């Protein structure tokens, strides 16, 4: 059949025809389709005229299909099934998430999250292009505000300077001490012990916010002022300096657990709560895109990091 010839037929004719068969009569079909019986009868009659055949033997009670009606029935059903499948496919395509989403993360969070995100986004959101970048807490704050990233995973501290950012905490972790391998402390160290020695701390040299980072606040709450000789956001740099005997380190647990700690020892800090909180950040003054919503969902479903220091 040529496309133009299809205009001779109306879809509701076939719907009424198959409904009469499935429900056992014109009256039952009318009730199922919420139409009048006369409308159903008219549809079937018009289909019969268009085809030039009789589809039902109306002398029987209930009506029965003629030979021509029995031959048409599987074609009519198949046509309606194909139409339903096309409609379902179109609806799924409309719901399918497509587009680009940009996520920034601090190094330790990136080491934990990025493998999970690459795997799960490919499985669940194949139409989403995931763009990942690493940065410090302050760099990620700036990237969110400038629109360079859509979402960011960074610590709660230092507190962002803009009220346009909001967050959801993903996990908490303790601060730990990083010592040369030759040192073997008996149990956890106290902040007071650490404050007597030169320290390498997590943070940005010469940047704002270091006084409000988790390590600085922990010492401040204890009434201590340690000598910080260097700050770095790269855990391998911190470990290398400790290994060389430059100083001891204080950083968040995940930063060292995702790094090569050969040549150093990791020690818990006594009475130190999990003050390093990592959160998912986004802007409140912009409409969230569907790809960003999809990534937001993945991030909230990501497994918590293993923080076992043993």
C-alpha positions in Angstrom: 0.0 0.0 0.0 1.2 3.4 -0.9 1.4 6.1 1.8 -1.4 8.1 0.2 -3.7 5.1 0.2 -3.5 4.8 4.0 -5.6 8.0 4.3 -8.6 5.8 3.2 -8.5 4.2 6.7 -9.0 5.6 10.1 -7.3 4.3 13.2 -10.4 4.3 15.3 -12.0 1.9 12.8 -9.5 -0.8 13.7 -9.7 0.0 17.4 -13.5 -0.5 17.4 -13.1 -3.7 15.2 -10.7 -5.4 17.5 -12.6 -4.3 20.6 -15.8 -6.0 19.3 -13.8 -9.2 18.9 -12.1 -9.0 22.3 -15.2 -8.0 24.3 -17.7 -10.3 22.5 -20.0 -7.7 21.0 -20.8 -4.2 20.0 -22.4 -3.2 23.3 -19.5 -4.5 25.4 -17.0 -2.8 23.1 -18.8 0.5 23.5 -18.6 0.2 27.2 -14.9 -0.7 27.2 -14.1 2.3 24.9 -16.5 4.7 26.6 -18.3 5.3 23.3 -21.9 4.8 22.1 -22.8 1.5 20.6 -23.9 3.4 17.4 -20.4 4.9 17.1 -18.8 1.5 17.3 -21.2 0.1 14.7 -20.5 3.0 12.4 -16.7 2.5 12.7 -17.0 -1.2 11.8 -19.4 -0.5 8.9 -17.1 2.1 7.5 -14.1 -0.3 7.7 -16.2 -2.9 5.9 -17.1 -0.5 3.1 -13.4 0.6 2.8 -12.3 -3.0 2.5 -15.3 -4.2 0.5 -15.9 -7.2 2.7 -18.2 -8.2 5.6 -16.2 -8.6 8.9 -19.0 -9.9 11.2 -21.9 -12.2 10.8 -24.6 -10.1 12.6 -27.3 -12.8 12.3 -25.5 -14.7 15.1 -25.8 -13.9 18.8 -23.2 -13.0 19.8 -21.8 -11.8 16.5 -19.2 -13.9 14.9 -16.3 -13.1 12.6 -16.6 -13.9 9.0 -13.7 -15.6 7.1 -12.6 -12.2 6.0 -12.8 -10.9 9.5 -10.7 -13.7 10.9 -8.1 -13.0 8.3 -8.0 -9.2 9.1 -7.9 -9.7 12.9 -4.1 -10.5 13.3 -3.2 -7.6 11.0 -5.3 -5.2 12.9 -3.9 -6.3 16.2 -0.4 -6.2 14.9 -0.9 -2.7 13.6 -2.2 -1.5 17.0 0.7 -3.3 18.8 3.3 -1.6 16.5 1.6 1.7 17.1 1.8 1.1 20.9 5.5 0.1 20.6 6.3 3.2 18.6 4.6 5.4 21.2 6.5 3.7 24.1 9.8 4.1 22.3 9.1 7.8 21.6 8.2 8.3 25.3 11.4 6.6 26.4 13.4 8.7 24.0 11.8 11.8 25.4 12.7 10.8 28.9 16.3 9.7 28.0 18.9 12.1 29.5 21.2 13.6 26.9 23.8 16.3 27.1 27.0 17.3 28.9 27.6 17.7 32.6 30.7 19.0 34.2 31.8 17.9 37.7 34.7 19.2 39.7 36.1 17.4 42.7 39.0 17.8 45.2 41.8 15.2 44.6 40.9 12.6 47.3 37.2 12.7 46.5 38.0 12.4 42.8 40.1 9.3 43.4 37.2 7.8 45.3 34.3 8.8 43.1 35.5 9.1 39.5 35.9 5.3 38.8 32.3 4.8 40.1 30.9 7.7 38.1 32.6 6.6 34.8 31.1 3.1 35.2 27.6 4.0 36.3 27.1 6.9 34.0 28.0 4.8 31.0 25.5 2.1 32.1 22.6 4.3 33.3 23.0 7.5 31.3 24.7 6.6 28.0 23.5 9.9 26.5 25.3 12.0 29.0 28.8 13.2 28.3 30.6 13.4 31.7 33.4 16.0 31.9 35.5 15.7 35.1 38.1 18.0 36.5 40.1 18.2 39.8 40.8 21.3 41.9 41.2 22.7 45.3 38.3 23.8 47.4 38.8 27.4 46.4 39.3 26.6 42.7 36.1 24.5 42.7 34.2 27.4 44.4 35.3 29.8 41.7 34.5 27.3 38.9 30.9 26.9 40.2 30.4 30.6 40.4 31.8 31.2 37.0 29.8 28.4 35.4 32.8 26.3 34.5 31.4 23.3 36.4 27.8 22.3 37.1 28.5 20.4 40.3 31.4 20.2 42.7 32.5 17.7 45.4 34.6 19.6 48.0 34.9 20.0 51.7 32.5 22.1 53.7 35.5 24.2 54.8 36.5 26.8 54.0 33.0 28.2 53.8 32.2 29.6 50.3 32.1 33.3 50.0 28.8 33.3 48.0 25.3 32.6 49.3 24.5 31.3 45.7 26.0 28.0 46.6 24.4 25.2 48.6 25.4 21.7 49.4 24.5 18.2 50.6 27.0 16.4 52.8 28.2 13.1 51.3 30.5 11.8 54.0 32.6 12.7 57.0 36.2 11.6 57.7 38.8 12.2 60.4 42.0 14.1 60.3 45.1 11.9 60.5 48.8 12.4 61.1 51.4 11.3 58.6 54.8 10.3 60.1 58.1 9.0 58.7 58.2 5.2 58.7 60.9 5.1 61.3 58.5 6.5 63.9 56.1 4.1 65.5 53.8 5.8 67.9 52.0 3.8 70.5 48.4 4.5 69.6 46.7 7.7 68.5 48.6 11.0 68.7 47.3 14.1 70.5 47.0 17.5 68.8 49.2 18.8 71.5 51.9 16.4 70.4 51.6 17.4 66.8 51.6 21.1 67.6 55.2 20.9 69.0 56.6 19.9 65.6 56.8 21.5 62.1 53.7 20.6 60.1 52.8 20.1 56.5 49.0 20.7 56.2 46.4 20.4 53.6 45.6 23.8 52.0 46.7 26.4 49.5 49.9 28.3 50.1 49.1 32.0 50.2 45.3 31.6 49.6 42.4 32.7 51.6 40.5 30.1 53.7 43.4 28.2 55.2 42.6 29.6 58.7 39.1 28.1 58.2 40.1 24.6 57.0 39.4 21.6 59.1 42.9 21.1 60.4 43.4 24.7 61.3 40.1 24.8 63.2 40.9 21.6 65.0 44.1 23.1 66.4 42.3 26.4 67.1 39.6 24.6 69.1 42.3 22.9 71.2 43.9 26.3 71.9 47.0 25.4 69.9 49.1 27.3 67.3 51.3 24.8 65.3 54.1 25.8 63.1 52.9 25.1 59.5 55.9 25.1 57.2 54.1 24.2 54.0 50.6 23.6 52.7 49.6 21.4 49.8 46.5 19.9 48.3 48.4 17.0 46.7 48.6 14.1 49.1 51.7 12.6 47.3 53.5 15.9 47.8 52.7 15.8 51.5 53.8 12.2 51.8 57.0 12.8 49.9 57.9 15.7 52.2 57.1 13.6 55.3 59.1 10.7 53.9 62.1 13.0 53.4 61.9 14.1 57.0 60.9 17.7 56.3 58.1 17.7 58.7 55.1 15.6 59.8 51.8 15.9 58.0 48.1 16.5 59.0 45.5 15.9 56.4 42.1 14.1 55.9 42.1 10.3 56.0 40.9 9.7 52.4 43.8 11.8 51.0 46.3 9.3 52.3 44.2 6.2 51.9 44.0 6.9 48.1 47.7 7.6 47.8 51.0 5.6 47.9 52.0 5.7 51.5 55.2 3.7 51.2 57.8 5.1 53.6 55.4 6.8 56.0 53.1 5.8 58.8 49.5 6.9 59.2 48.4 7.5 62.8 44.9 8.5 64.1 44.6 11.6 66.1 43.2 11.1 69.6 39.8 12.6 70.5 39.5 14.1 67.0 36.0 13.8 65.6 35.3 13.4 61.9 35.6 17.1 61.3 36.5 16.9 57.6 33.1 16.9 55.8 32.9 16.4 52.1 29.8 17.7 50.3 28.2 18.0 46.9 27.8 21.6 45.9 25.7 23.4 43.3 24.3 26.8 42.5 20.8 27.7 43.7 20.3 30.6 41.3 20.4 28.6 38.1 18.0 26.0 36.7 19.5 22.5 37.0 19.8 20.6 33.7 18.7 17.0 33.3 22.3 15.7 32.9 23.2 17.5 36.1 20.2 16.0 37.9 21.3 12.5 36.7 24.8 13.1 38.0 23.4 14.4 41.3 21.5 11.2 41.7 24.6 9.1 41.0 26.7 11.0 43.5 24.1 10.5 46.3 24.1 6.8 45.5 27.9 6.4 45.4 29.4 4.1 48.1 31.0 5.7 51.1 34.8 5.6 51.2 36.5 2.9 53.2 38.2 4.9 56.0 39.8 1.9 57.7 43.3 3.0 58.8 44.4 -0.5 59.8 
